[in-house]
Amino acid sequence: MKFETEYIEKLSQIINEQGLTEISLEDGEQAITIRKEVMVASAPVISAPAAVTPVVNKNPAESATEAPIQENKKSGTPITSPMVGTFYTSPSPDSAPFVSVGTSVNAGDVVCIIEAMKMMNEIKAEVSGKVTEICVEDGQPVEFGQVLMYVE
């Protein structure tokens, strides 16, 4: 069997229609693999404020001494991790951090590094503003979608 252009185009169409990323075929000494390159784009993840459950005390004297319950409200746009890895605030242990709370950043500025599979991946701000909170400690493991910091 000879892999003709029409046949290859038909295979490409099947990949697109079925949501596949790869098709491999072998016929004797001939083989063909068609791959669809998948781009992973990170979208900002907006987290909802934590739910607050009121505490009910049976003894009214105890409730007077307790601090009032406050809702956890984060302000600004979250910068989230696009991958699982290790969070670093600076390019090397001897270097100053890319940003700290109060630092003004522009969209496209590097704000941290996530190390994944021995690769150092620069994480860039998607918005301009001031860093209001850094949610992760230097050297701490992070998950995909985890909020790293907020920019307001």
Salt bridges, closest charged atoms under 4 A:
GLU22 OE1 - ARG35 NE 2.78
GLU133 OE2 - LYS74 NZ 2.87
